[in-house]
Amino acid sequence: MYQEAHEAADVVAQQFERNDTAIRALVDTLQRTPPRFIVTCARGSSDHAATFAKYVFETQLGLVTASLSPSINSVYAAEQKLDGALYITISQSGKSPDLVRNAQAAKLAGAHVVALVNVEDSPLALAADTVIPLHAGPEKSVAATKSYICSLAAILHIAARWNNDGALLDALRAVPAAMRATWSADWSTLEDGLVDARNLFVVGRGLGLAAAQEAALKFKETSGLHAEAFSAAEVKHGPMAIVGPGFPVLFFVQPDDTWEGTLELAREFRERGANVWIAAPGEMSLPNVLPVAETLHPACTPLVAISRFYRAANAIALRRGRNPDVPPHLRKVTETV
């Protein structure tokens, strides 16, 4: 896990160059025949990438983006009205039967099916109209790391080309350097603080929500730590009632319109005596700030932050006496039906 997460900066840099022609061709199709809406379909870490896609496409393109449950077709066999939709399915292995069946059904229903997948000759890739390879390379650890980051990078690449957004393209090209700079940042307060933890909230909002979801999953997988992810808005609707003295909360914050509100919530939790950590770029006069290198666009910050988080998650798992590469009861490929 440590090694594969460390490789993420290099594979993101290579992915941009290797995929630009394919993404330009896809965008040309989408601009000539604009989709009415976007649908995503994924599971696990890839579904967190789909959360990121929702915020990217809705904020950058203004296109409604909804998540389709794989069971709608694979279990309930319910036909969907997807004519004129862009259907994006995301997977590391491309082998999960329910994702394949849903992609096939979406194509029959009239959607343009795009597969973001690491295995280019997988059943899911073969079912798609367009394949955008993740180019993450082999991933042997059960816990996905670089393939998740590559999914986020591909989503940003598509959005930037589609919107003719040169600033976002420049920001994406600069992400690998920010990831490398953040890799060596000191996150020891988080590692020290969670060695004996039993429960944890991970909070983000907007573009940062997917990072919170992914971090919570990795805590469960690698450390056996019960972690739940929440939007900074949704956590106020009940879950915050259990946040009291000593309760650990990790925040992911990016410098956009969610910045002030999310930091204010972090301050409120800290005033209640909670153990609060904040992963964010820039200088802040707050305790337990986990440094993240600044990026040229707030949508790129979650890639940089989650990359450094993976290193911390690996360290926490080892200190808790667990093997982060081989979590109990899990396999690399989960073939849901």
Helices and strands as residue ranges (DSSP letters): H 2-6, H 8-32, E 37-41, H 45-60, E 65-67, H 71-74, E 85-91, H 97-108, E 112-117, H 123-127, E 130-133, H 146-162, H 166-183, H 188-193, E 199-204, G 206-208, H 209-223, E 226-231, G 234-237, G 239-242, E 248-252, H 259-271, E 275-281, E 289-292, G 298-300, H 301-319
